[in-house]
């Protein structure tokens, strides 16, 4: 289960463990980030850092799933009338 490599270690105190500073810096972990824990079948532990969204899409809740889509056909046409655009002809260049 162990590869023998240890990047850093910390002790559990009061059911909490600190993330070593070297790991926090390397992964860019900061206050407000979420850690997702996954226990592998072999007993090893995988942790994924989920950082809060910021920037252009930070306020977006994403697609709500109420309208059925055909991703293969409509991938680049979201918000475009696909039936209309499929009848349009390209202008000569």
DORO-348513 format. One record per residue: residue in one letter; x, y, z of N, C-alpha, C, O, CB in turn; residue number from 1. Coordinates in nm, 4 decimals, padded with zeros to 6 digits, always signed. Each point is the difference from the previous one (the first is absolute). Glycine has a CB too. Layout:
N
NODE aa     n_xx     n_yy     n_zz    ca_xx    ca_yy    ca_zz     c_xx     c_yy     c_zz     o_xx     o_yy     o_zz    cb_xx    cb_yy    cb_zz   i
NODE  A        X        Y        Z        X        Y        Z        X        Y        Z        X        Y        Z        X        Y        Z NUM
...
//
This chain:
93
NODE aa     n_xx     n_yy     n_zz    ca_xx    ca_yy    ca_zz     c_xx     c_yy     c_zz     o_xx     o_yy     o_zz    cb_xx    cb_yy    cb_zz   i
NODE  X +00.0822 -00.1188 +00.0000 -00.0822 +00.1188 +00.0000 +00.0864 +00.1249 +00.0000 -00.0405 +00.1015 -00.0566 -00.1393 -00.2265 +00.1763   1
NODE  X +00.2968 +00.1215 -00.0587 +00.0847 +00.1177 +00.0074 +00.1112 -00.0076 -00.1035 +00.0592 -00.1056 -00.0220 -00.1117 +00.1282 +00.2657   2
NODE  X +00.0799 +00.0910 -00.3067 +00.1063 +00.0047 -00.0989 +00.1348 +00.0266 +00.0660 +00.1040 -00.0069 -00.0657 -00.2684 +00.0871 -00.1048   3
NODE  X +00.1629 -00.0495 +00.3015 +00.1227 +00.0318 +00.0694 +00.0337 +00.1484 -00.0049 +00.0820 +00.0465 +00.0793 -00.0031 -00.2743 -00.1322   4
NODE  X -00.1389 +00.3024 -00.0367 +00.0267 +00.1428 -00.0152 -00.0890 +00.0788 +00.0958 -00.1210 -00.0218 +00.0050 +00.1866 -00.0116 -00.2476   5
NODE  X -00.0066 +00.1230 +00.3170 -00.0754 +00.0868 +00.0906 +00.0341 +00.1438 -00.0356 +00.1144 +00.0428 +00.0153 -00.1158 -00.2175 +00.1715   6
NODE  X -00.0987 +00.2498 -00.2346 +00.0224 +00.1401 -00.0334 -00.0026 +00.0867 +00.1248 +00.0748 +00.0973 +00.0100 -00.1767 -00.1354 -00.2346   7
NODE  X +00.0175 +00.0037 +00.3180 -00.0133 +00.0740 +00.1247 -00.0939 -00.0793 +00.0886 -00.0666 -00.0922 -00.0472 +00.1078 +00.3178 -00.0652   8
NODE  X -00.0476 -00.1917 +00.2385 -00.0944 -00.0677 +00.0892 -00.0472 +00.0947 +00.1079 +00.0645 +00.1007 +00.0293 +00.0463 -00.3199 -00.0742   9
NODE  X -00.2263 +00.1850 +00.1047 -00.0536 +00.0770 +00.1120 -00.0732 -00.0960 +00.0916 -00.0327 -00.1118 -00.0398 +00.0112 +00.3226 -00.1005  10
NODE  X -00.0043 -00.1675 +00.2628 -00.0691 -00.0836 +00.0974 -00.1444 +00.0451 +00.0139 -00.0323 +00.1174 -00.0178 +00.2479 -00.1580 +00.1403  11
NODE  X -00.3011 -00.0545 -00.0906 -00.1406 +00.0286 +00.0259 -00.0129 +00.0446 +00.1451 +00.0552 -00.0620 +00.0909 -00.1327 -00.1076 -00.2653  12
NODE  X +00.0035 +00.2784 +00.1941 -00.0249 +00.0506 +00.1343 -00.1454 +00.0441 +00.0074 -00.0429 +00.0869 -00.0759 +00.2850 -00.0135 +00.1042  13
NODE  X -00.3176 -00.1330 +00.0630 -00.1419 +00.0352 +00.0125 -00.0770 -00.0316 -00.1271 -00.0876 +00.0770 -00.0396 +00.1494 +00.1025 +00.2007  14
NODE  X -00.0309 -00.2912 -00.2257 -00.0626 -00.0430 -00.1271 +00.0253 +00.0969 -00.1144 -00.0763 +00.0017 -00.0966 -00.0986 -00.1149 +00.2297  15
NODE  X +00.2791 +00.1931 -00.1248 +00.0367 +00.0907 -00.1080 +00.1468 -00.0184 -00.0325 +00.0816 -00.0296 +00.0874 -00.2582 +00.1950 -00.0172  16
NODE  X +00.2088 -00.1475 -00.1975 +00.1393 -00.0078 -00.0431 +00.0335 +00.1271 -00.0758 -00.0811 +00.0496 -00.0782 +00.0731 -00.3030 +00.0657  17
NODE  X +00.1257 +00.3053 +00.0353 +00.0468 +00.1171 -00.0732 +00.0602 -00.0431 -00.1323 +00.0610 -00.1064 -00.0098 -00.0185 +00.2289 +00.2248  18
NODE  X -00.0598 -00.0403 -00.3156 +00.0654 -00.0239 -00.1285 +00.1344 +00.0712 +00.0071 +00.0050 +00.1211 +00.0216 -00.2273 -00.1409 -00.1514  19
NODE  X +00.3302 -00.0536 +00.1121 +00.1322 +00.0625 +00.0087 +00.0136 +00.1174 -00.0971 -00.0524 -00.0035 -00.1114 +00.1480 -00.2175 +00.1804  20
NODE  X -00.0244 +00.3249 -00.0248 +00.0154 +00.1224 -00.0790 +00.0575 -00.0283 -00.1381 -00.0426 +00.0616 -00.0978 +00.0743 +00.0657 +00.3093  21
NODE  X +00.0631 -00.2181 -00.2218 +00.0606 -00.0285 -00.1307 -00.1030 -00.0562 -00.0975 +00.0043 +00.0307 -00.1191 +00.2154 -00.0733 +00.2320  22
NODE  X -00.3118 -00.0392 -00.0635 -00.1065 -00.0562 -00.0839 -00.1000 +00.1094 -00.0360 -00.0412 +00.0106 -00.1155 +00.0696 -00.2375 +00.2239  23
NODE  X -00.0680 +00.3088 -00.0096 -00.0942 +00.1108 -00.0268 +00.0535 +00.0929 -00.1070 -00.0723 +00.0387 -00.0918 -00.0091 -00.0518 +00.3270  24
NODE  X +00.2103 +00.0493 -00.2231 +00.0595 +00.0907 -00.0991 +00.0060 -00.0647 -00.1378 -00.0335 +00.0637 -00.0999 +00.1683 +00.0431 +00.2815  25
NODE  X -00.0934 -00.2307 -00.1877 +00.0150 -00.0687 -00.1296 -00.1340 -00.0142 -00.0712 -00.0066 +00.0124 -00.1223 +00.2036 -00.1370 +00.2133  26
NODE  X -00.3045 +00.0985 -00.0154 -00.1326 -00.0186 -00.0593 -00.0831 +00.1278 -00.0021 -00.1110 +00.0006 -00.0532 +00.1193 -00.2350 +00.1305  27
NODE  X +00.0434 +00.3409 -00.0209 -00.0742 +00.1265 +00.0018 -00.1232 -00.0041 +00.0881 -00.0986 +00.0683 -00.0277 +00.1814 -00.0267 -00.1996  28
NODE  X -00.0781 -00.1216 +00.3336 -00.1144 -00.0123 +00.0915 -00.0065 +00.1239 +00.0886 +00.1007 +00.0442 +00.0554 -00.0832 -00.2976 -00.0569  29
NODE  X -00.1387 +00.3086 +00.0135 -00.0189 +00.1210 +00.0790 -00.1300 -00.0103 +00.0787 -00.0790 -00.0919 -00.0212 +00.2084 +00.2277 -00.1482  30
NODE  X -00.1512 -00.0414 +00.2601 -00.1251 +00.0037 +00.0766 -00.1186 -00.0001 -00.0963 +00.0015 +00.0701 -00.1012 +00.1122 +00.0552 +00.2904  31
NODE  X -00.2154 -00.2033 -00.1576 -00.1202 -00.0055 -00.0828 +00.0010 -00.1133 -00.1007 -00.1045 -00.0339 -00.0555 +00.0861 +00.2763 +00.0842  32
NODE  X +00.1356 -00.3023 -00.0537 +00.0055 -00.1145 -00.0908 -00.0639 -00.1214 +00.0664 -00.0025 -00.0106 +00.1227 +00.2128 +00.1010 -00.2300  33
NODE  X -00.2612 -00.1805 +00.0268 -00.0619 -00.1225 +00.0487 +00.0913 -00.1177 -00.0331 +00.0603 -00.0042 -00.1073 -00.2931 +00.1019 +00.0782  34
NODE  X +00.2427 -00.1925 +00.1209 +00.0743 -00.1228 -00.0259 -00.1002 -00.1132 -00.0154 -00.0840 -00.0219 +00.0873 +00.2866 +00.1047 +00.0426  35
NODE  X -00.1937 -00.1542 -00.2406 -00.0866 -00.1166 -00.0236 +00.0831 -00.1259 +00.0225 +00.1056 -00.0186 -00.0605 -00.2502 +00.1464 -00.1076  36
NODE  X +00.0951 -00.2120 +00.2551 +00.0723 -00.1195 +00.0427 -00.0586 -00.1224 -00.0688 -00.1219 -00.0152 -00.0082 +00.1747 +00.1215 +00.2308  37
NODE  X +00.0346 -00.1936 -00.2721 -00.0448 -00.1240 -00.0645 +00.0884 -00.1137 +00.0493 +00.1218 +00.0025 -00.0176 -00.2050 +00.1226 -00.1885  38
NODE  X +00.0205 -00.2247 +00.2681 +00.0718 -00.1172 +00.0477 +00.0055 -00.1029 -00.1125 -00.1037 -00.0481 -00.0456 +00.0307 +00.0916 +00.2853  39
NODE  X +00.1927 -00.0768 -00.2838 +00.0194 -00.0966 -00.1081 -00.0202 -00.1425 +00.0515 +00.0087 -00.0253 +00.1202 +00.1521 +00.1832 -00.2334  40
NODE  X -00.1876 -00.2500 +00.0217 -00.0210 -00.1400 +00.0374 +00.1212 -00.0604 +00.0706 -00.0147 -00.0894 +00.0833 -00.1396 +00.0678 -00.2772  41
NODE  X +00.2743 +00.0703 +00.1607 +00.1214 -00.0548 +00.0615 +00.0309 +00.0640 +00.1354 +00.1031 -00.0298 +00.0603 -00.0156 -00.0151 -00.2890  42
NODE  X -00.1768 +00.1333 +00.2773 +00.0185 +00.0630 +00.1300 +00.0723 +00.1329 -00.0062 +00.0111 +00.0688 +00.1015 -00.0091 -00.2931 -00.0060  43
NODE  X +00.0473 +00.2619 -00.2123 +00.0660 +00.1299 -00.0105 -00.1053 +00.1101 -00.0067 -00.1162 -00.0246 -00.0322 +00.3142 -00.0802 -00.0855  44
NODE  X -00.1553 +00.2243 +00.1483 -00.0898 +00.1138 +00.0057 +00.0379 +00.0999 -00.1083 +00.1168 +00.0358 -00.0154 -00.1511 -00.0698 +00.2628  45
NODE  X -00.0653 +00.0780 -00.3214 +00.0225 +00.1024 -00.1026 -00.0759 +00.1243 +00.0441 -00.1153 -00.0081 +00.0424 +00.1445 -00.1649 -00.2302  46
NODE  X +00.0364 +00.2877 +00.1773 -00.0607 +00.1264 +00.0391 +00.0058 +00.0936 -00.1194 +00.1052 +00.0173 -00.0616 -00.0394 -00.0488 +00.3052  47
NODE  X -00.1789 +00.0915 -00.2757 -00.0057 +00.0957 -00.1109 -00.0328 +00.1374 +00.0566 -00.0894 +00.0152 +00.0831 +00.0164 -00.1955 -00.2470  48
NODE  X +00.1470 +00.2793 +00.1172 -00.0224 +00.1380 +00.0428 -00.0995 +00.0642 -00.0950 +00.0198 -00.0004 -00.1215 +00.2132 +00.0172 +00.2204  49
NODE  X -00.3407 +00.0386 -00.0430 -00.1003 +00.0704 -00.0795 +00.0026 +00.1453 +00.0449 -00.0363 +00.0330 +00.1129 -00.1104 -00.2419 -00.1411  50
NODE  X +00.1909 +00.2950 -00.0633 +00.0114 +00.1415 +00.0339 -00.1261 +00.0734 -00.0434 -00.0594 -00.0337 -00.1024 +00.3104 +00.0231 +00.0796  51
NODE  X -00.2923 +00.1105 +00.1000 -00.1197 +00.0766 -00.0349 +00.0136 +00.0611 -00.1390 +00.1081 +00.0415 -00.0417 -00.1476 +00.0076 +00.2848  52
NODE  X -00.0723 -00.0448 -00.3126 +00.0005 +00.0608 -00.1333 +00.0140 +00.1504 +00.0120 -00.0512 +00.0623 +00.0930 -00.0911 -00.2484 -00.1826  53
NODE  X +00.2132 +00.2426 -00.0070 +00.0091 +00.1449 -00.0066 +00.0136 +00.0399 -00.1454 +00.0362 -00.0813 -00.0850 +00.0694 +00.0950 +00.3147  54
NODE  X -00.1345 +00.1108 -00.2571 +00.0144 +00.0477 -00.1368 -00.1314 +00.0014 -00.0754 -00.1066 +00.0133 +00.0602 +00.3370 -00.0995 -00.0585  55
NODE  X -00.2232 +00.0727 -00.1321 -00.1127 +00.0183 -00.0895 -00.1215 -00.0855 +00.0354 -00.1123 +00.0505 -00.0006 +00.2764 +00.0050 -00.1739  56
NODE  X -00.1444 -00.1832 +00.2052 -00.1124 -00.0905 +00.0229 -00.0235 -00.0301 +00.1478 -00.0696 -00.0963 +00.0325 +00.1159 -00.0025 -00.2545  57
NODE  X +00.0097 +00.1782 +00.3113 -00.0111 -00.0302 +00.1422 -00.1433 +00.0050 +00.0509 -00.0333 -00.0703 +00.0955 +00.2610 +00.1608 -00.0676  58
NODE  X -00.3132 -00.0092 -00.0890 -00.1386 +00.0100 +00.0448 -00.0925 -00.0977 -00.0708 -00.1188 -00.0066 +00.0314 +00.1612 +00.2442 +00.0190  59
NODE  X +00.0102 -00.3131 -00.1451 -00.0818 -00.0927 -00.0782 -00.0269 -00.1273 +00.0786 +00.0906 -00.0574 +00.0604 +00.0049 +00.1512 -00.2721  60
NODE  X -00.2205 -00.1370 +00.2103 -00.0344 -00.1273 +00.0621 +00.0059 -00.1131 -00.1016 -00.0277 -00.1153 +00.0330 -00.1173 +00.2354 +00.1319  61
NODE  X +00.1812 -00.0871 -00.2889 +00.0092 -00.1027 -00.1027 -00.1358 -00.0310 -00.0601 -00.0988 +00.0680 +00.0277 +00.2959 -00.1629 +00.0893  62
NODE  X -00.2007 -00.0072 -00.1983 -00.1220 -00.0425 -00.0683 -00.0925 -00.0697 +00.0985 +00.0428 -00.0903 +00.0720 +00.0825 +00.0666 -00.2891  63
NODE  X -00.2519 +00.0646 +00.2210 -00.0923 -00.0559 +00.0995 -00.0614 -00.1331 -00.0412 -00.0671 -00.0641 +00.0808 +00.0188 +00.2952 -00.0124  64
NODE  X +00.0696 -00.2735 -00.1915 -00.0439 -00.1319 -00.0427 -00.1456 -00.0116 -00.0368 -00.0479 -00.1109 -00.0236 +00.2219 +00.0271 +00.1651  65
NODE  X -00.2470 +00.1947 -00.1474 -00.1426 -00.0083 -00.0306 -00.0276 -00.0193 -00.1487 -00.1042 -00.0544 -00.0364 +00.0619 +00.1981 +00.2335  66
NODE  X +00.1330 -00.1004 -00.2828 -00.0195 -00.0141 -00.1439 +00.0905 -00.1115 -00.0509 +00.1212 +00.0039 +00.0212 -00.1823 +00.2415 -00.0447  67
NODE  X +00.0028 -00.3450 -00.0436 +00.0789 -00.1095 -00.0532 +00.0841 +00.0492 -00.1172 -00.0468 +00.0778 -00.0831 -00.1279 -00.2436 +00.1572  68
NODE  X +00.2982 +00.1201 -00.0796 +00.0896 +00.0413 -00.1076 +00.0628 -00.1207 -00.0670 +00.0060 -00.1087 +00.0574 +00.0400 +00.3224 +00.0629  69
NODE  X +00.0002 -00.1934 -00.2414 +00.0783 -00.0999 -00.0719 +00.1390 +00.0604 -00.0144 +00.0265 +00.0745 -00.0944 -00.2300 -00.1726 -00.0328  70
NODE  X +00.2918 +00.0661 +00.2204 +00.1304 +00.0657 +00.0084 +00.0815 -00.0163 -00.1275 +00.0702 +00.0928 -00.0401 -00.0737 -00.1312 +00.2851  71
NODE  X -00.0041 -00.0769 -00.3091 +00.0794 -00.0212 -00.1213 -00.0454 +00.0936 -00.1120 +00.0828 +00.0561 -00.0717 -00.0477 -00.2964 +00.1376  72
NODE  X -00.1646 +00.2569 -00.0807 -00.0543 +00.0829 -00.1079 +00.0023 +00.1482 +00.0364 +00.0228 +00.0845 -00.0866 -00.1680 -00.2758 +00.0172  73
NODE  X +00.1220 +00.2237 +00.1963 -00.0184 +00.1384 +00.0404 +00.1202 +00.0599 +00.0739 -00.0096 +00.1107 +00.0530 -00.2315 -00.1605 -00.0405  74
NODE  X +00.3512 -00.0200 -00.0085 +00.1153 +00.0419 +00.0801 +00.0374 +00.1462 -00.0198 +00.0129 +00.0740 +00.0975 +00.0681 -00.3063 -00.1106  75
NODE  X -00.0634 +00.2747 -00.1110 +00.0420 +00.1372 -00.0261 -00.1157 +00.0914 -00.0364 +00.0216 +00.1133 -00.0432 +00.1957 -00.2027 -00.0304  76
NODE  X -00.3403 +00.0413 +00.0907 -00.1145 +00.0776 -00.0465 -00.0929 +00.0417 +00.1134 -00.1150 +00.0354 -00.0259 +00.1304 -00.1565 -00.1893  77
NODE  X +00.0308 +00.1181 +00.3400 -00.0883 +00.0356 +00.1102 -00.0490 +00.1426 -00.0192 +00.0806 +00.0922 -00.0130 +00.0402 -00.2504 +00.1684  78
NODE  X -00.2508 +00.1769 -00.1571 -00.0602 +00.1309 -00.0187 -00.0208 +00.0366 -00.1458 -00.0502 +00.1083 -00.0299 +00.1553 -00.0415 +00.2410  79
NODE  X -00.0672 -00.1555 -00.3024 -00.0175 +00.0236 -00.1431 -00.1127 -00.0894 -00.0475 -00.0080 -00.1159 +00.0409 +00.2526 +00.1779 -00.0736  80
NODE  X -00.3321 -00.0105 -00.0530 -00.1072 -00.0806 -00.0563 +00.0631 -00.0996 -00.0972 +00.0313 +00.0354 -00.1136 -00.2024 +00.1536 +00.1394  81
NODE  X +00.1899 -00.3138 +00.0189 +00.0702 -00.1014 -00.0777 -00.0727 -00.0288 -00.1305 +00.0638 -00.0168 -00.1039 +00.0240 -00.0827 +00.3155  82
NODE  X -00.2204 +00.0938 -00.2074 -00.0770 -00.0264 -00.1223 +00.0232 +00.1108 -00.1020 +00.0201 -00.0278 -00.1182 -00.1942 -00.0954 +00.2521  83
NODE  X +00.1714 +00.2491 -00.0890 +00.0211 +00.1131 -00.0903 +00.1422 -00.0016 -00.0550 +00.0205 +00.0146 -00.1205 -00.1905 +00.1203 +00.2479  84
NODE  X +00.2686 -00.1527 -00.0388 +00.1396 +00.0086 -00.0436 +00.0381 -00.1155 -00.0912 +00.0919 +00.0141 -00.0808 -00.0375 +00.1041 +00.2922  85
NODE  X -00.1228 -00.2331 -00.2009 +00.0334 -00.1119 -00.0876 -00.0476 +00.0249 -00.1429 +00.0476 -00.0658 -00.0925 -00.0612 -00.0883 +00.2891  86
NODE  X -00.0803 +00.2489 -00.2167 -00.0487 +00.0331 -00.1337 +00.0769 +00.1157 -00.0631 -00.0169 +00.0275 -00.1188 -00.2072 -00.1090 +00.1878  87
NODE  X +00.3084 +00.1495 +00.0088 +00.0766 +00.1118 -00.0507 +00.1164 -00.0508 -00.0840 +00.0576 -00.1049 +00.0287 -00.1238 +00.2435 +00.1704  88
NODE  X +00.0991 -00.0650 -00.3003 +00.1149 -00.0369 -00.0834 +00.1137 +00.0941 +00.0295 -00.0207 +00.1166 +00.0334 -00.1287 -00.2075 -00.2137  89
NODE  X +00.2696 +00.0394 +00.1677 +00.1177 +00.0824 +00.0219 +00.0172 +00.0961 -00.1163 -00.0291 -00.0328 -00.1151 +00.1376 -00.1503 +00.2490  90
NODE  X -00.0609 +00.3016 -00.1015 +00.0307 +00.0980 -00.1023 +00.1344 -00.0326 -00.0637 +00.0915 -00.0452 +00.0689 -00.2253 +00.2198 +00.0537  91
NODE  X +00.1471 -00.1523 -00.2538 +00.1303 -00.0265 -00.0636 +00.1064 +00.0931 +00.0575 -00.0287 +00.1141 +00.0361 -00.0868 -00.1897 -00.2479  92
NODE  X +00.2366 +00.0262 +00.2194 +00.1080 +00.0811 +00.0566 +00.0811 +00.0652 -00.1096 +00.0955 +00.0723 +00.0286 -00.0859 -00.2225 +00.1697  93
//
